[in-house]
């Protein structure tokens, strides 16, 4: 305990941040910097502030953003020093860490002053000022898939630089990871232990919501949970499904009024996670933007093949309804330097989902797809919909399924995301078959252990009651994606501290054989091949034709109209009752708000518009589609040139009609 204003030592999610660098990635070709890639290790201040007075919150958020800007700038200095030949540690300490400590001390002082003005001054903040330089790893991998037939593997390295620009050890397209040691052969991983059997009174039902795969390309680098009102507060790009109005400036009312990509329009919840990219040399439209290339996040964004959103029960008893607007973050975006205590995403392959990896990306055999799974916290404190560090209001169950004292079980969200990506060619650092990795803070080096997911509950109250009743009565309900054969997930307990293990997964239910979601295979950037793949095929099942590493780049990083689902339902979504703009660090759940009349049931297209930027902050590379109070799109694809292309035939026809009318009138006059 550090004392004062609820300051505790806990490794949790990162604070707001801003951009850095030129995004060029120049000089990475053929270099081996990744084999010993150093980084900046700074204490995560935002996670330690578990209680911040409401009046101080805005000032504290600004200073947390400034701390991350400082760390990012220091990391850029470190990268540039490496390119220049790598000075000794004493020189780096003088040039980088000492000035960084001074800047952090000033920001920490301003945080303490802001809290002191509104409450009790926190003690011990000054001890978080110093950062260290962390050396890189060895760059060695953990095996390659056996008998992969050349899909990835360790075959001879080709001559030339290759199209990805990665060195033999893999430097990533922007020179800050991933490296070959970030991958492991899934067939060499030991199966997980069996989860304890559910007890007699367990809530065994499931509820699935089909919200698509973000085929419409809704991305931004904001995070309204962690950094409300801060452009590029996430420091990396997110995929969004569900709510179509989520950006840094979205209020609770904006989220309640927004459209949704979910098949059941009663689910306006926001589900988002860092995008996955192929490090294949592609320059996306965010290549020069904050959150993208200027943050070290480069390469081709991969559209998921399938996204399954399943809510499951508790192994000991019944669950209660989630409060409306409950926020949950799972995983730790800074786990590479914070440690794996809060890491919670897991990686596997279809047909091998009883084997889960936490600190490695999986190398899948031919015919098997990459699977990324998030199992969210499923115990709620019964009072708050958020907390100062965005964690203490929710918790994981114990191994036996029990919640901590004072907490109650709620439905557990299990997100399963499937990608049709080939195992990279590790022998040549991903030149032949590119490396893949999630977006991350630049100093986190795209490590898989930093993966994380975010959720905001905007379920209509009637639909939430339906979910709870379904789960408690042991039924299977909802709208599964694709052909309806989505995975039935088992509830899980708190994540273990081991960096190579994940929450237990039942082998009997985890290897899914679900078809992909209903995204159009013709979408730009779709990772498919024009045919629906088998999302859960066993390793022996041949996949659709593998994508060529030189495939045309995806160019839809900016927002586009919301996806229209193929299910037509009555809209049960209703805006929330009166809600204040989010500023309270520990927000209480409303008692029993009465929902207003239902909104029309439609997946309305949304506009593509730039986000406004807070004073002194950079502009996000792309914004989430705005709420209904903002301008409507000009055309189906949201592009002005496209709009003109569709309007000129009509204009020409109108002109011809007017000319004909003029000639007719003139002819009639000449007759008389």
C-alpha positions as CSV (number, residue, x, y, z in Angstrom):
1,X,0.0,0.0,0.0
2,X,1.4,3.3,-1.0
3,X,-1.2,5.3,0.9
4,X,-3.3,8.3,0.2
5,X,-6.3,8.5,-2.1
6,X,-6.5,4.7,-2.5
7,X,-3.0,4.3,-4.1
8,X,-2.3,0.6,-4.4
9,X,0.3,-1.5,-6.2
10,X,-1.6,-3.3,-8.9
11,X,-0.7,-4.1,-12.5
12,X,-3.6,-3.0,-14.6
13,X,-4.7,-1.3,-17.8
14,X,-2.8,1.7,-19.1
15,X,-3.8,5.3,-19.1
16,X,-4.4,7.7,-21.9
17,X,-1.7,8.5,-24.4
18,X,-0.7,10.5,-27.5
19,X,1.2,9.9,-30.7
20,X,4.9,10.1,-31.6
21,X,7.3,9.5,-34.5
22,X,7.1,9.8,-38.2
23,X,5.7,6.3,-38.9
24,X,8.2,5.7,-41.7
25,X,9.7,2.5,-40.3
26,X,12.8,3.4,-42.4
27,X,15.9,1.3,-42.0
28,X,14.2,-1.8,-40.7
29,X,14.9,-4.0,-43.7
30,X,17.3,-6.8,-43.0
31,X,18.3,-5.5,-39.6
32,X,18.4,-7.7,-36.4
33,X,17.4,-5.1,-33.9
34,X,14.4,-7.2,-33.0
35,X,16.6,-10.0,-31.6
36,X,17.6,-7.7,-28.7
37,X,15.0,-5.0,-28.9
38,X,15.1,-2.9,-25.8
39,X,12.1,-0.9,-24.4
40,X,11.2,1.7,-21.8
41,X,9.8,0.3,-18.5
42,X,7.8,2.9,-16.6
43,X,5.5,2.3,-13.6
44,X,1.8,2.5,-14.6
45,X,0.5,5.4,-12.6
46,X,-3.2,5.2,-13.8
47,X,-3.5,1.7,-12.4
48,X,-2.4,2.8,-8.9
49,X,-5.0,5.5,-8.5
50,X,-8.0,3.5,-7.3
51,X,-9.8,6.5,-5.8
52,X,-9.9,9.9,-7.5
53,X,-12.3,12.7,-6.5
54,X,-14.8,13.7,-9.2
55,X,-13.6,17.3,-9.2
56,X,-10.0,16.1,-9.9
57,X,-10.8,13.6,-12.6
58,X,-10.4,15.8,-15.7
59,X,-7.0,17.1,-14.5
60,X,-5.8,13.7,-13.6
61,X,-6.8,12.2,-17.0
62,X,-4.9,15.0,-18.7
63,X,-1.7,14.3,-16.8
64,X,-2.0,10.5,-17.3
65,X,-2.2,11.2,-21.0
66,X,0.9,13.4,-20.7
67,X,2.8,10.6,-18.9
68,X,2.1,8.3,-21.8
69,X,3.2,10.9,-24.3
70,X,6.4,11.3,-22.4
71,X,7.0,7.5,-22.4
72,X,6.3,7.3,-26.1
73,X,8.7,10.1,-26.9
74,X,11.4,8.4,-24.8
75,X,10.8,5.2,-26.7
76,X,11.3,7.0,-30.0
77,X,14.6,8.3,-28.7
78,X,15.6,4.8,-27.8
79,X,14.7,3.5,-31.3
80,X,16.7,6.3,-33.0
81,X,19.7,5.6,-30.7
82,X,19.6,2.0,-31.8
83,X,19.6,3.0,-35.5
84,X,22.6,5.2,-34.8
85,X,24.7,2.4,-33.5
86,X,23.6,1.8,-30.0
87,X,25.3,4.1,-27.4
88,X,26.3,2.6,-24.0
89,X,23.9,2.4,-21.1
90,X,25.4,5.4,-19.3
91,X,24.8,7.6,-22.3
92,X,21.2,6.3,-22.7
93,X,20.6,7.0,-19.0
94,X,21.8,10.6,-19.4
95,X,20.0,11.2,-22.6
96,X,16.7,9.4,-22.0
97,X,15.9,8.1,-18.6
98,X,17.0,11.0,-16.5
99,X,15.1,13.7,-18.5
100,X,12.1,11.3,-18.6
101,X,12.2,11.0,-14.8
102,X,12.2,14.8,-14.4
103,X,9.2,15.2,-16.8
104,X,7.3,12.5,-15.0
105,X,8.0,14.0,-11.6
106,X,6.4,17.3,-12.7
107,X,3.3,15.5,-14.0
108,X,3.0,13.4,-10.8
109,X,3.2,16.6,-8.8
110,X,0.4,18.1,-10.8
111,X,-1.7,14.9,-10.2
112,X,-1.1,15.1,-6.5
113,X,-2.0,18.8,-6.4
114,X,-5.2,18.1,-8.3
115,X,-6.3,15.4,-5.9
116,X,-5.2,17.5,-2.9
117,X,-7.5,20.4,-4.0
118,X,-10.5,18.0,-4.0
119,X,-9.6,15.6,-1.3
120,X,-6.7,14.0,0.5
121,X,-3.3,14.3,-1.1
122,X,-2.0,10.9,-2.3
123,X,1.3,9.6,-0.8
124,X,4.0,7.8,-2.6
125,X,3.4,9.1,-6.1
126,X,6.9,10.5,-6.4
127,X,8.3,6.9,-6.2
128,X,6.7,6.2,-9.6
129,X,8.7,8.8,-11.5
130,X,11.8,6.7,-12.4
131,X,11.8,4.5,-15.5
132,X,14.3,1.8,-16.6
133,X,15.7,0.6,-19.9
134,X,14.6,-3.0,-20.4
135,X,16.8,-5.2,-22.7
136,X,15.3,-7.3,-25.4
137,X,14.9,-11.1,-25.7
138,X,16.9,-13.6,-27.7
139,X,14.7,-13.6,-30.7
140,X,14.4,-17.4,-30.7
141,X,11.1,-19.1,-31.4
142,X,9.4,-22.0,-29.7
143,X,9.1,-24.6,-32.4
144,X,7.2,-24.5,-35.7
145,X,4.2,-26.6,-36.8
146,X,5.0,-30.1,-37.7
147,X,4.2,-31.2,-41.2
148,X,2.8,-27.8,-42.2
149,X,3.7,-28.4,-45.8
150,X,5.5,-25.1,-46.3
151,X,2.8,-22.9,-44.9
152,X,5.1,-21.3,-42.3
153,X,7.9,-23.4,-40.9
154,X,11.7,-23.0,-41.0
155,X,12.5,-23.7,-44.7
156,X,15.4,-22.0,-46.5
157,X,15.2,-18.2,-46.4
158,X,14.8,-16.6,-49.8
159,X,17.2,-14.1,-51.2
160,X,16.4,-10.4,-51.4
161,X,14.5,-8.2,-48.9
162,X,11.1,-9.7,-49.3
163,X,7.9,-7.7,-49.4
164,X,7.4,-7.4,-45.6
165,X,10.7,-5.7,-44.9
166,X,11.4,-7.9,-41.8
167,X,14.9,-9.0,-40.9
168,X,15.7,-12.7,-40.2
169,X,14.8,-12.3,-36.6
170,X,11.6,-10.4,-37.5
171,X,11.5,-6.7,-36.6
172,X,8.0,-6.0,-37.6
173,X,7.1,-3.5,-40.3
174,X,7.7,-0.5,-38.0
175,X,10.8,-1.9,-36.3
176,X,9.2,-2.4,-32.9
177,X,8.2,-6.1,-33.1
178,X,6.9,-8.7,-33.2
179,X,9.9,-11.1,-33.2
180,X,10.1,-14.8,-34.0
181,X,10.3,-15.6,-30.3
182,X,6.7,-14.3,-29.9
183,X,5.4,-17.4,-31.7
184,X,4.9,-21.0,-30.6
185,X,3.8,-24.2,-32.3
186,X,0.3,-25.0,-31.0
187,X,0.9,-28.7,-31.6
188,X,3.7,-28.6,-29.1
189,X,1.6,-27.0,-26.3
190,X,0.3,-29.2,-23.5
191,X,-3.5,-29.4,-23.2
192,X,-5.0,-27.3,-20.4
193,X,-6.3,-28.9,-17.2
194,X,-9.9,-29.8,-17.2
195,X,-12.2,-27.1,-15.6
196,X,-13.9,-28.2,-12.4
197,X,-17.4,-29.6,-13.1
198,X,-20.3,-27.3,-12.5
199,X,-22.2,-27.8,-9.2
200,X,-25.8,-28.8,-9.0
201,X,-27.2,-25.3,-8.8
202,X,-25.0,-24.0,-11.6
203,X,-26.5,-21.7,-14.3
204,X,-25.7,-23.7,-17.4
205,X,-27.4,-21.7,-20.1
206,X,-25.8,-19.5,-22.8
207,X,-26.9,-16.4,-24.7
208,X,-25.2,-15.4,-27.9
209,X,-25.3,-12.1,-29.7
210,X,-24.3,-11.9,-33.4
211,X,-22.8,-8.4,-34.0
212,X,-20.8,-9.2,-37.2
213,X,-17.0,-9.1,-37.8
214,X,-16.5,-5.4,-38.3
215,X,-16.7,-5.9,-42.1
216,X,-17.8,-2.3,-42.4
217,X,-14.3,-1.2,-41.1
218,X,-15.2,0.8,-38.0
219,X,-11.9,1.7,-36.3
220,X,-10.4,4.4,-34.1
221,X,-7.5,4.8,-31.7
222,X,-9.7,6.2,-28.8
223,X,-10.8,4.5,-25.6
224,X,-13.8,6.1,-24.0
225,X,-13.5,3.9,-20.9
226,X,-9.9,4.7,-20.0
227,X,-9.5,8.1,-21.7
228,X,-12.8,9.9,-22.2
229,X,-12.4,13.1,-24.1
230,X,-8.8,12.3,-25.2
231,X,-8.2,11.8,-29.0
232,X,-6.0,8.8,-29.6
233,X,-6.3,7.8,-26.0
234,X,-5.7,4.1,-26.8
235,X,-2.4,4.6,-28.6
236,X,-3.4,1.9,-31.0
237,X,-6.4,1.0,-33.3
238,X,-9.4,-1.0,-32.2
239,X,-11.9,-3.1,-34.0
240,X,-15.5,-2.2,-33.0
241,X,-18.6,-4.3,-33.3
242,X,-22.0,-3.6,-31.8
243,X,-22.5,0.1,-30.9
244,X,-21.6,2.3,-33.8
245,X,-21.1,5.6,-31.9
246,X,-18.1,4.7,-29.7
247,X,-15.3,7.2,-29.8
248,X,-13.5,9.3,-27.2
249,X,-16.3,11.9,-27.0
250,X,-19.3,9.5,-26.9
251,X,-21.6,10.2,-23.9
252,X,-23.9,7.7,-22.3
253,X,-26.7,9.3,-24.2
254,X,-24.8,9.0,-27.5
255,X,-24.3,5.2,-26.9
256,X,-28.0,4.8,-26.0
257,X,-29.1,6.5,-29.2
258,X,-26.6,4.9,-31.6
259,X,-27.2,2.3,-34.2
260,X,-25.8,-1.2,-33.7
261,X,-24.3,-3.9,-35.9
262,X,-25.9,-6.6,-33.7
263,X,-28.6,-8.7,-35.3
264,X,-30.8,-8.2,-32.3
265,X,-31.3,-4.4,-32.1
266,X,-31.8,-4.7,-28.4
267,X,-28.0,-5.1,-28.0
268,X,-26.4,-1.8,-28.5
269,X,-23.4,-2.8,-26.4
270,X,-19.9,-1.8,-27.5
271,X,-17.4,-4.7,-28.0
272,X,-13.9,-3.6,-29.0
273,X,-10.3,-4.9,-29.1
274,X,-6.9,-4.1,-30.7
275,X,-6.8,-4.8,-34.4
276,X,-4.7,-7.7,-35.8
277,X,-2.3,-6.8,-38.6
278,X,-0.2,-8.7,-41.1
279,X,3.3,-7.2,-41.2
280,X,3.5,-7.5,-45.0
281,X,4.6,-4.0,-46.0
282,X,1.1,-2.6,-46.6
283,X,0.7,1.0,-45.8
284,X,-2.8,1.4,-44.5
285,X,-4.5,4.8,-44.5
286,X,-3.4,5.2,-40.9
287,X,0.2,4.8,-41.8
288,X,1.0,8.5,-41.0
289,X,-1.6,8.9,-38.2
290,X,-1.7,8.7,-34.4
291,X,-2.6,5.2,-33.3
292,X,-1.3,3.8,-36.6
293,X,2.1,4.2,-38.3
294,X,3.3,7.0,-36.1
295,X,2.7,4.8,-33.1
296,X,4.6,1.8,-34.5
297,X,1.4,0.0,-35.6
298,X,1.9,-0.8,-39.2
299,X,0.8,-3.4,-41.7
300,X,-2.5,-4.7,-43.2
301,X,-5.5,-4.8,-40.8
302,X,-7.1,-8.2,-40.9
303,X,-10.9,-8.5,-40.8
304,X,-11.9,-11.4,-38.5
305,X,-13.3,-14.5,-40.2
306,X,-15.7,-15.0,-37.3
307,X,-16.6,-13.2,-34.0
308,X,-18.7,-15.1,-31.5
309,X,-20.0,-13.2,-28.4
310,X,-21.4,-15.6,-25.8
311,X,-22.6,-14.9,-22.3
312,X,-22.4,-17.9,-20.0
313,X,-23.4,-18.6,-16.4
314,X,-21.8,-19.3,-13.1
315,X,-20.6,-22.9,-12.0
316,X,-22.1,-22.5,-8.5
317,X,-25.4,-20.7,-8.9
318,X,-27.6,-18.2,-10.7
319,X,-26.4,-14.9,-12.2
320,X,-28.0,-11.5,-11.9
321,X,-28.4,-8.9,-14.5
322,X,-25.6,-6.6,-15.5
323,X,-26.3,-2.9,-14.8
324,X,-26.8,-0.8,-17.8
325,X,-23.6,1.0,-19.0
326,X,-21.3,-1.3,-17.0
327,X,-17.7,-1.0,-18.2
328,X,-15.4,-4.0,-18.2
329,X,-11.8,-4.2,-19.4
330,X,-10.0,-7.6,-19.4
331,X,-6.3,-8.1,-20.0
332,X,-3.5,-5.5,-19.6
333,X,-2.3,-3.4,-22.5
334,X,1.0,-2.9,-20.7
335,X,1.6,-6.5,-19.5
336,X,4.9,-6.7,-21.2
337,X,6.4,-4.3,-18.7
338,X,3.8,-4.6,-15.9
339,X,4.1,-8.4,-15.7
340,X,1.4,-11.0,-16.5
341,X,-0.7,-10.6,-13.4
342,X,-3.7,-9.1,-15.3
343,X,-3.0,-10.6,-18.7
344,X,-6.1,-12.5,-19.7
345,X,-6.4,-12.9,-23.5
346,X,-5.5,-16.3,-24.8
347,X,-4.4,-17.6,-28.2
348,X,-5.0,-20.9,-29.9
349,X,-6.0,-22.6,-33.2
350,X,-9.2,-24.2,-34.4
351,X,-9.1,-27.9,-33.5
352,X,-6.6,-27.2,-30.7
353,X,-8.6,-25.0,-28.4
354,X,-8.0,-27.2,-25.4
355,X,-4.4,-25.7,-25.6
356,X,-4.2,-22.0,-24.8
357,X,-1.3,-19.6,-25.0
358,X,-1.1,-16.3,-23.1
359,X,2.4,-14.9,-24.0
360,X,2.8,-16.4,-27.5
361,X,1.0,-16.1,-30.8
362,X,0.1,-19.6,-32.1
363,X,1.6,-21.2,-35.2
364,X,-1.3,-23.2,-36.6
365,X,-1.0,-26.3,-38.9
366,X,-2.4,-26.1,-42.4
367,X,-6.2,-26.1,-42.2
368,X,-6.4,-24.5,-38.8
369,X,-7.3,-20.9,-38.1
370,X,-5.9,-18.6,-35.4
371,X,-8.3,-18.1,-32.4
372,X,-8.2,-15.2,-30.0
373,X,-10.3,-15.5,-26.8
374,X,-11.3,-13.1,-24.1
375,X,-13.1,-14.3,-20.9
376,X,-14.3,-11.3,-19.0
377,X,-14.7,-10.8,-15.3
378,X,-18.0,-12.2,-14.1
379,X,-18.4,-10.8,-10.5
380,X,-19.8,-7.3,-9.9
381,X,-19.7,-5.2,-6.7
382,X,-23.4,-4.5,-6.9
383,X,-22.9,-0.7,-6.8
384,X,-20.6,0.8,-9.5
385,X,-20.6,0.6,-13.3
386,X,-16.9,1.8,-13.4
387,X,-14.0,2.5,-11.0
388,X,-11.0,4.9,-11.0
389,X,-8.7,2.2,-12.3
390,X,-11.5,0.5,-14.3
391,X,-11.0,-2.8,-12.5
392,X,-12.0,-2.8,-8.8
393,X,-15.8,-2.8,-9.5
394,X,-15.6,-6.2,-11.1
395,X,-13.6,-9.4,-10.4
396,X,-13.0,-12.9,-11.5
397,X,-14.5,-15.9,-9.7
398,X,-12.3,-18.2,-7.7
399,X,-11.5,-21.7,-9.0
400,X,-14.7,-23.0,-7.4
401,X,-16.8,-20.4,-9.1
402,X,-17.4,-18.2,-6.0
403,X,-17.2,-14.4,-6.2
404,X,-15.3,-12.3,-3.7
405,X,-17.2,-11.1,-0.6
406,X,-19.6,-8.4,-1.4
407,X,-19.7,-9.3,-5.2
408,X,-22.4,-11.1,-7.1
409,X,-22.2,-13.3,-10.2
410,X,-23.2,-11.7,-13.5
411,X,-23.2,-13.3,-17.0
412,X,-19.6,-13.8,-18.2
413,X,-18.8,-12.5,-21.7
414,X,-16.7,-14.8,-23.7
415,X,-15.4,-13.3,-27.0
416,X,-14.0,-15.8,-29.6
417,X,-12.4,-14.2,-32.6
418,X,-11.2,-16.3,-35.5
419,X,-8.7,-15.2,-38.2
420,X,-7.7,-16.9,-41.5
421,X,-4.0,-16.1,-41.3
422,X,-1.2,-18.4,-42.2
423,X,1.6,-19.4,-39.9
424,X,4.5,-17.0,-40.7
425,X,7.8,-18.1,-42.1
426,X,10.0,-17.7,-39.1
427,X,13.3,-18.7,-40.7
428,X,13.3,-15.5,-42.8
429,X,11.6,-13.3,-40.3
430,X,8.3,-13.3,-42.0
431,X,9.5,-12.3,-45.5
432,X,7.8,-15.2,-47.3
433,X,4.7,-15.5,-45.1
434,X,4.3,-12.3,-43.0
435,X,4.3,-12.1,-39.3
436,X,1.0,-11.2,-37.6
437,X,0.5,-9.2,-34.3
438,X,-2.0,-7.1,-32.4
439,X,-1.7,-3.3,-32.2
440,X,0.0,-2.1,-29.0
441,X,1.6,0.8,-27.2
442,X,4.9,1.4,-29.0
443,X,7.0,0.4,-26.1
444,X,5.0,-2.9,-25.6
445,X,6.5,-4.3,-28.8
446,X,3.3,-6.0,-30.0
447,X,3.7,-8.7,-27.5
448,X,0.7,-11.1,-27.4
449,X,0.6,-10.9,-23.6
450,X,-0.6,-7.2,-24.0
451,X,-3.8,-8.2,-25.7
452,X,-7.0,-7.0,-24.1
453,X,-10.7,-6.4,-24.7
454,X,-13.2,-3.8,-23.7
455,X,-17.0,-4.0,-23.2
456,X,-19.7,-1.5,-22.4
457,X,-23.2,-2.9,-21.6
458,X,-25.9,-1.1,-23.6
459,X,-28.4,-4.0,-23.7
460,X,-32.0,-3.1,-23.6
461,X,-33.3,-4.0,-20.1
462,X,-35.9,-6.5,-21.5
463,X,-33.2,-8.3,-23.5
464,X,-30.9,-8.4,-20.5
465,X,-33.7,-10.0,-18.4
466,X,-34.2,-12.5,-21.2
467,X,-30.5,-13.3,-21.2
468,X,-30.4,-13.8,-17.4
469,X,-33.5,-16.0,-17.5
470,X,-32.1,-18.0,-20.4
471,X,-28.8,-18.6,-18.6
472,X,-30.3,-19.5,-15.2
473,X,-32.8,-21.9,-16.8
474,X,-30.1,-23.8,-18.7
475,X,-31.3,-22.8,-22.2
476,X,-29.4,-21.9,-25.3
477,X,-30.6,-18.5,-26.6
478,X,-29.7,-15.6,-28.8
479,X,-28.5,-15.2,-32.4
480,X,-25.3,-17.1,-33.0
481,X,-23.1,-15.9,-35.9
482,X,-22.8,-17.6,-39.2
483,X,-24.6,-21.0,-39.4
484,X,-25.6,-20.9,-35.8
485,X,-23.0,-23.5,-34.7
486,X,-21.0,-21.1,-32.4
487,X,-19.0,-22.4,-29.5
488,X,-20.7,-23.0,-26.2
489,X,-18.2,-21.6,-23.8
490,X,-17.7,-22.7,-20.2
491,X,-17.5,-20.2,-17.4
492,X,-14.0,-19.6,-16.1
493,X,-12.3,-18.4,-12.9
494,X,-9.6,-15.7,-12.4
495,X,-6.5,-15.9,-14.7
496,X,-3.4,-17.4,-13.3
497,X,-0.1,-15.6,-13.1
498,X,1.7,-18.0,-15.4
499,X,2.5,-16.3,-18.6
500,X,2.0,-19.4,-20.7
501,X,-1.3,-20.5,-19.4
502,X,-4.8,-19.2,-19.6
503,X,-8.1,-19.7,-17.8
504,X,-9.1,-23.4,-18.0
505,X,-11.1,-24.4,-21.1
506,X,-13.1,-27.5,-21.3
507,X,-11.6,-29.7,-24.1
508,X,-15.1,-31.2,-24.7
509,X,-16.6,-27.8,-25.7
510,X,-13.7,-25.6,-26.7
511,X,-12.6,-26.9,-30.1
512,X,-15.3,-25.3,-32.1
513,X,-16.6,-26.2,-35.5
514,X,-18.4,-22.9,-36.1
515,X,-18.7,-21.3,-39.5
516,X,-17.6,-17.7,-40.0
517,X,-19.8,-14.8,-39.3
518,X,-22.0,-13.2,-42.0
519,X,-19.4,-10.7,-43.2
520,X,-19.3,-10.2,-47.0
521,X,-16.4,-12.0,-48.5
522,X,-16.0,-9.2,-51.0
523,X,-15.2,-6.6,-48.4
524,X,-11.9,-4.7,-48.8
525,X,-9.4,-6.1,-46.4
526,X,-11.4,-9.3,-45.7
527,X,-9.1,-12.0,-44.8
528,X,-11.1,-14.6,-46.6
529,X,-10.7,-15.9,-50.1
530,X,-14.1,-15.3,-51.5
531,X,-15.6,-18.5,-50.0
532,X,-16.9,-19.1,-46.5
533,X,-14.2,-20.9,-44.5
534,X,-14.6,-23.6,-41.9
535,X,-14.1,-21.7,-38.7
536,X,-13.6,-24.8,-36.7
537,X,-12.2,-27.3,-39.0
538,X,-9.8,-29.9,-37.5
539,X,-6.2,-29.7,-38.5
540,X,-6.8,-32.4,-41.1
541,X,-9.4,-30.4,-43.0
542,X,-8.0,-28.4,-45.9
543,X,-8.7,-24.7,-45.7
544,X,-9.7,-22.3,-48.4
545,X,-6.9,-21.3,-50.7
546,X,-4.2,-19.5,-48.7
547,X,-3.9,-15.8,-49.2
548,X,-1.0,-14.6,-51.1
549,X,1.5,-12.5,-49.1
550,X,1.4,-9.9,-51.9
551,X,-2.4,-9.4,-51.8
552,X,-3.7,-5.9,-52.5
553,X,-3.7,-3.7,-49.5
554,X,-6.8,-2.9,-47.5
555,X,-7.8,0.7,-47.8
556,X,-10.8,1.1,-45.5
557,X,-9.2,2.2,-42.2
558,X,-11.5,5.3,-42.1
559,X,-15.1,4.6,-41.0
560,X,-17.8,3.5,-43.4
561,X,-21.5,2.9,-43.0
562,X,-22.8,0.5,-40.4
563,X,-23.2,-3.0,-41.5
564,X,-26.8,-4.0,-42.1
565,X,-27.4,-7.4,-40.6
566,X,-29.4,-10.2,-42.3
567,X,-31.8,-10.5,-39.3
568,X,-34.8,-8.2,-39.1
569,X,-36.1,-7.9,-35.6
570,X,-38.4,-5.6,-33.6
571,X,-36.3,-3.0,-31.9
572,X,-36.3,-3.4,-28.1
573,X,-33.5,-0.9,-27.6
574,X,-34.4,2.1,-25.6
575,X,-32.2,5.1,-24.7
576,X,-31.1,5.1,-21.1
577,X,-32.7,7.3,-18.6
578,X,-31.1,10.7,-17.8
579,X,-27.4,10.2,-17.5
580,X,-24.6,12.6,-16.7
581,X,-21.5,13.0,-18.8
582,X,-18.9,10.4,-17.7
583,X,-16.5,11.9,-15.2
584,X,-17.0,10.0,-12.0
585,X,-14.2,7.5,-11.2
586,X,-16.5,5.1,-9.4
587,X,-19.9,5.4,-11.1
588,X,-22.9,3.9,-9.3
589,X,-25.4,1.8,-11.2
590,X,-28.9,3.3,-11.6
591,X,-31.5,1.8,-9.3
592,X,-34.3,0.9,-11.8
593,X,-34.5,3.4,-14.7
594,X,-37.6,3.3,-16.7
595,X,-36.7,3.1,-20.4
596,X,-38.3,5.5,-22.8
597,X,-40.2,4.3,-25.9
598,X,-38.4,2.0,-28.3
599,X,-36.4,3.3,-31.2
600,X,-37.0,2.2,-34.8
601,X,-35.5,-1.2,-35.7
602,X,-32.9,-0.5,-38.3
603,X,-29.2,-0.6,-38.8
604,X,-28.8,3.0,-40.1
605,X,-25.8,4.0,-42.0
606,X,-23.5,6.4,-40.1
607,X,-21.4,9.3,-41.2
608,X,-17.7,9.4,-41.7
609,X,-16.6,12.5,-39.9
610,X,-13.4,13.7,-38.3
611,X,-13.2,13.7,-34.5
612,X,-12.9,17.0,-32.7
613,X,-9.6,17.2,-30.8
614,X,-9.1,18.4,-27.3
615,X,-6.9,21.5,-27.0
616,X,-3.3,20.7,-27.4
617,X,-3.9,17.1,-28.4
618,X,-3.4,15.3,-31.7
619,X,-6.3,14.2,-33.8
620,X,-7.2,10.6,-33.9
621,X,-6.5,8.8,-37.2
622,X,-10.1,7.8,-37.6
623,X,-13.3,8.3,-35.6
624,X,-16.1,6.0,-34.7
625,X,-19.3,6.7,-36.6
626,X,-21.0,9.6,-34.8
627,X,-24.4,9.7,-33.1
628,X,-27.7,10.7,-34.8
629,X,-27.1,14.3,-33.8
630,X,-24.2,14.5,-36.2
631,X,-24.2,14.8,-40.0
632,X,-25.6,11.9,-42.1
633,X,-23.4,10.2,-44.7
634,X,-23.4,11.6,-48.3
635,X,-23.4,8.2,-49.9
636,X,-23.3,4.5,-49.2
637,X,-19.5,4.4,-49.0
638,X,-19.2,7.9,-47.3
639,X,-16.9,9.3,-50.1
640,X,-17.6,12.6,-51.8
641,X,-16.1,11.4,-55.1
642,X,-18.2,8.3,-55.0
643,X,-21.3,10.4,-54.3
644,X,-20.6,12.5,-57.5
645,X,-20.1,9.4,-59.5
646,X,-23.6,8.2,-58.6
647,X,-25.3,11.6,-59.1
648,X,-24.0,12.6,-62.6
649,X,-26.2,10.2,-64.7
650,X,-29.3,11.6,-62.9
651,X,-28.2,15.2,-63.5
652,X,-27.6,14.5,-67.2
653,X,-31.1,12.9,-67.5
654,X,-32.7,15.9,-65.9
655,X,-30.9,18.3,-68.3
656,X,-32.0,16.3,-71.4
657,X,-35.6,16.3,-70.1
658,X,-35.6,20.1,-69.7
659,X,-34.1,20.5,-73.2
660,X,-36.9,18.3,-74.7
661,X,-39.6,20.4,-72.9
662,X,-38.1,23.6,-74.2
663,X,-38.0,22.3,-77.8
664,X,-41.7,21.1,-77.5
665,X,-42.9,24.6,-76.3
666,X,-41.0,26.3,-79.0
667,X,-42.4,24.0,-81.7
668,X,-45.9,24.7,-80.5
669,X,-45.4,28.4,-80.7
670,X,-44.0,28.2,-84.3
671,X,-47.2,26.3,-85.4
672,X,-49.3,29.3,-84.4
